[in-house]
Amino acid sequence: MSGEQSVRLGDLMAGRATTVNPARFMDEDFELYSIPAFDRGAPETVPGSQIGSSKQLVQAGDVLLSKIVPHIRRAWVVGPDRGLRKLASSEWIVFRSDAVDPGYLRHLLVGDEFHASFMNTVAGVGGSLMRARPAFVAEIRMAIPSMDGQRRVAGVLDRVEALRARRREARGLLHELADSVYLEMFGSPAEPGGRWPTAPVGSLARVIRGASPRPAGDPRYFGGTIPWLKISDVTAARGKTVEHVRETVTEAGRAKSVYLERGTLILTNSATVGIPKFLGVGSCIHDGFLAFLDLSDRVLAEYLYSFFRIMRPHLSRLAPEGTQKNLNTPIVKAIEVPLPPVELQREFKRRMAAVEELEATVGRGGVVLDEMFGALRQRAFRGEL
C-alpha cells in the first residue's frame, strides 16, 4: 500500500493519563469503558457513587486495548460525546493520535500480526493474572498506510464486520425461536400448576456425576487419545451439540473418570451452572458435569434438553452458594419435569429439527463470512486492499 511508514506504537499512545476519582462526584453520571462493558458490547452509564476506584479520563476517538487476559482480543473506539465524562479502567492501554484513523487502529490491534507481537509482551502466572506490559507494547512497530488508505481499509472491514454481526443476531433470534416454540407448545415449566403432570428427573433418567483423575495434569492420566470434556468446550459450542473437545486422557485416566458415548445428554453443574448439551463425540467427563442415561419412555432426550435450557435461570438459583455454585446430583434428581404426551414431544422434536436446519444454514454462512473477514484483514495489513 502506497505511503506506508513504520510507526512505533508508543508514538500513538496517549500521554500521561488524567485520573478521576468518581467517589468525589457521587451524583454525576459517567460513561464507563470497562472490560465487562466491552464484553457486553457497549459502555455503561454509571453514577460516581457506584464506581469503586479511580479511572482514566478518555475522550471520543481514543482507541482502547485491553492488557488483561491478552489472548482474548479486545480493542474498541471510544464513542462520540454524549454530554458525559468518559472513564476507562486501568486495564486499558489508551491510544490517541491524529496520525491514525481510530477505526483502522482498532482493526490493527486485533489482527494476527499485531497479536503475535503483543503476546510477547505478556507477564504473569496465568489466567486473569496475565497482562501485557505497556512499556513493551510501546516498542512494537507496525506499518501504517496513509490516512486515505487507513480509512479505506477500515471501511471495508467495518462493512464485513457488520455482516458478521447480523449473522450472529440471526443465530440469536433462532435460539429465541426455539425457546418460543417450547413455551407455545408446553407453557413455562417454571410456573406452578402447569397443564401437564410432572415427574422428578430422578424417575426419568439415571443421573450420574463425572469424576476427575487426581492429581490434575499427571501424565499417567492426561494427554492420551480419549477426549476429556471441559466446561470451556461446552461454553464454546454453538448449538446443542459439543463437537470439539480439546483435551485428552489416557486409558488409566479413563478408568478414574466417567466415559460417555456420543449422543449422551449432559448438564454443567459447577461454576457455569445449568448448560445442557449433547455429546458429539464420546468423552470422559469430570465432576463438573452430570449425565442422563437410560431415559424413561415417558420423555424424549430432545424435550429434556429444551426443558433444561428454558429452566437454566432457575437451575442457577437452585445451586447452593459457596466458593463456586454447585448443582449437586440430589438437587437435579428432585427437579419436577412437566410431561406432555410423548407424541406431542415428538412433534416438538420435528419442529426443532427445522429450526436446527435453519441454524446450520446461518452457521455455514457465518463460517464463510468469518473466513472472508480473516483473509481480508490479512490482505489489508499486507497493503493488498
N, C-alpha and C positions, 0 to 999 in steps of 0.2 A: 504494500500500500504506500503510495507516494506520501512524502512528508513525514515519515515515521522518524521518531527520535527515541533514544534510550533515556528513560526517566527513572531517577531514584525515588522510590515511593515516599521516603521521608520528606521529599520536597513538596509532596501533595498533601501531607498531613497538616491538620490544624496546629496552631502554636499551643502555648501553654493553656490548658483548659481553665475556663472560668467555672467555678463550682458554686452551687446554690444549696443552702440547707433549707429544704421545703418546710421543715418544722417551724421556721421563723415566719412563714406565710401560710398559716393554717387554713385560712378561708379562701386562699387563691387556688384556682384550678390550673393545673399544668397538663401539658401534653407529654406523656411519658413513653419514651422508647426503651423498653426493657427486653430482655431475652424472651420471657414468656409472652410478651405482647407480639414480638416478631413471630413466634410460633403460632399465635392465634391469627396473624395476618394483618394487624392494624395497631397503631399506638393507642394507649388508653388515656382518657381524660380523668385525672385523679386529683382530689384536693390535697394541698400540702400536708394536712393533718394525717393523711393515710400513707405518706411516703416516709419510709423509716430511716433514710440516710441521705447524706449529701450526694448530689448528682452533677454531671457535667451539663453546662448550658450549651445547646446546639442550635443551629439555625437552618432555615429552609435551604435545601440543596446540598447540605452536608451528606457525606456517604459514611455509613457506619459498618464496620467489620468486626464481627464477634471474635474475641480472642479466647473464649472459654469453650471447652469441648470442641477443639478446632477441626476434628474430622467431619463435623456437621457444618455444612457451608451456609453461613448466614451473613448476608450483606443487604442493606436497604438504604434508600434515599429518604432523607428527612423531608416530609411533605410541606406544602405551602403554608404560609402564615394563616392562622385562624383566630388571631387575637389572643392566643395563649402563649406563655413562655414554654419553650420546648426543652425537656430534660432527657438525658441519656444516662444509663447506668455506667459504672466504671468498667464494665466488661466489654465496652465497645472502643475500638480504635477509630478516631474521627479523622476523616479526610475532608479538606476544604481548600479548593484551589480553582482559580479562573482558567487554569491551563488544561482542565479536563472536564468533559461533559459528565455530570453525575450519573446519568443512565449508563453510559459506556463504562465508567469505572465500576459500577455495581456488577455488571456482567463480567468484567475482567476479574474481579475479586472472587467470583465463584467459579471461574473457569479452571480447567485442568492444569494448565501450565503454571498459573499463579499458585494454585492449591498445593502442587508438589513442592514448590519452594517454601510456601507458608508452613507446611508440616515440618520442615527442617528447622523452624524457629521455636518449636514447642519444647516446653519443660514441664515436669510434674510426674507424679507417680501413677497416673491413670484416671480414667473416668472423668468426673467433674473437676478433678484437681489439675487436669491437663490444661495448659494455657500457652498461647503464642506470646512471645516476648516482643513488645512493640519496637524496642531498640533494634532488634534483629530484622523485624519486618521492614523497618525504615530503610535497610540496606539492600533490599531486593530491588532489582532493576527490571523494568518492563518496557517493551517497545510500544510507544503511544503514537497513533497517527495524527494527522491534522484534525482540527476541530470539526471540519466538514466530514471527514472520514469517520470520526468518532460518532457523530450524530447519525450518519447513515447506518453504521453498524448497529447502534443502539435501537434505531427504528425497526430494522429488520428483526432483530432478536426479540424486541418487545412484542411485535405482531405474532411471532410464533409462540411466544410465552403466553399471550392472551388466548390463543387457540388451545394450548395445553390446559390453561385454567378452565376454559369452557368444557373441555373433555372431563376434567375432574369434577366439575359441577354436575355434569350429566350423570356420572357414576354415582355421585351423592344422591341425586334425585331418584335413581333407580333403587338405591338402598332404601330410601324413604317409601318408594312404591311397594317394595317387598313387605315392609312393616305395615303399610296401609292395607294391603291385601289380607294380611293376617288379622288385623283389627276389624276389618269389614266382615270377614267370614266368621270370626270367633269371638269378637269383643276383646276388651282388655283383660288379660289374666290377672292383673293386679287388683281389679275391682272385686270386692266381696259380693257374694250372692250372684255369681255369674250364671249363664244359661246352661252350663254343662256340668255333669257330675265330675268330681275330681278324685285323684288318687295320688299318694305320695310318690316321689321319684323312686324311692327305695323299693316300691312294689312293682315298678315298671321296668327296672333295669338292675343289673348287678353293678354297683358303683364301687370302683376301686381307685386307689390313690397310687401315683407313681412313687418311685424310690430312686435314691441317688447313691452311686458308689462313693465310698469315702476312703481316703481323702480326695477332695476335688483336685483334678489335674494329675493324679497318679498315672504314670504311663502304663501301668498294668491294666488300667480300666479305660483310659481315654486315648483317642487317636487311632482307633481301629477303622473298621469299614461299616459299622452299623450306625444308622442315623440316631442322633441324640437330640431330641427336641428341646428347644429353649423358648422362653417367653418371647424373646425378640423375634424368633421365627414366626410366631403367631401374630404379633403386632405388625410385622412387615407384610403378612399375607393379604392379598386382595381377594375379596370374595369369601366363600365359606370353606374353602379347602386350603390346607397348608401343603404346598408342593415342594418347597425348598427348605431343607434342613442343613445348616452349615456345619455343625459339629458332629463328632462320631465317638463311639465307644468300641471297645474290644469285646470279644466273646466273654471274657471274665467280667467286664463292665456290664454286659447284658444280664449276666447271672445275678448281679446285685441291683438290677433295675427292674422295670416292668416293660416288656416288649408288647407292642400293639400292632395289629395288622392294618394295612391300608383300608380306609373307609370307616375306621372307628371314630365315634363322636367323642370329643374331649371338651373339657372346660377348665380355664385357668382358675386356680383357687388361691393364689398367693400374689401379693403385691398388686399387679394389674388384674383385678378380680373380675370374673364373670364373663370372659370372652369364650364363646363356643366356636369350635371349628371341627371339620372332618380332616382326618389324616389323608394326604395324598400319597404318602409313602409309608411303609412300615417303619416304625420308630420306637426307640425306648423313650419313656417319659420320666421326669424326675418328680419330686413330691410337691411341685408347684402346679400339678395337673390332676384332675380327676378324669376317669374314663367311664363310659356307659356301655356295658356289654350285655348280651343275651336279652335284648329288648322284648318286652311283652308284645303279644299280637294285638294289644289294645292301642298301641302307639307306634307311629312311624318315626324313624330317626330324623327325617327332614322336618316333621312337625315339632319334635322335641328341640331340635336346633333352633327353630324360629321362636319357640317359647322362651328359650334361654336368652336369645337376642333381645326380645321385647322386654324381658324381665331384668336385663343387666343392671339398671339403676337400683332396683330392689335388691338384687343379689349383693351389690356393693354395700348396701346399708345393713344387710344381714351379717356381713363379715365382722367379727369382733375386732375392735381397735386394739392395737398393740404396737410393737416395733414396726410391723407392717401388717396390713389386713390379711386375714387368712380365713378362707371359706372352707371350714372343715367338713369331712365326709358326713357326719351325722346331721349337720345343718342342711346339706344338699339333699340327703335322703328324705328329709322331712318336708321338703317343699311340695306343696299341693299343685298338681298339674291338671288343668281342665281337660276333659277327654271327650271331644266331639266324636261322632261316629267315624269309624275308620274310612268309610267311603268318602266322607267329607274331607278327611285328612288327605286321601289320595287325590281328590280334586284340587286341594291346596298345593300338593306336590306338583301336579301338572301345570298349574298357573305359575308356580315358582320356576319351573323349567323354562317357561317362556321368558320370564324376567331375566333369568341367568343367561339365556342366549343373547338377549339384548346387552347385558353387561359384558359378555365376552366380545361382542362386536365392538362396543365402545372401547373396551380394553385393548383390543388389537389396534384400533385406530390410535389410541393413546401411545402404544409402544412405537408405532411408526413416527408419530409426532416427536416423541422423546428422542428417538434416534436421529431424526432430521435436525432437531434443535442442537443436539450434541455435535453433529457434523458441521452445522452452520457456525456454531460458536468456535470450533477449532479453525475453520476456514477464515472466520472473521479475524481472529487473533494472529493468524499467519499472514494477514494482509491480502486475502484472496477474494474478499467481497467487494 
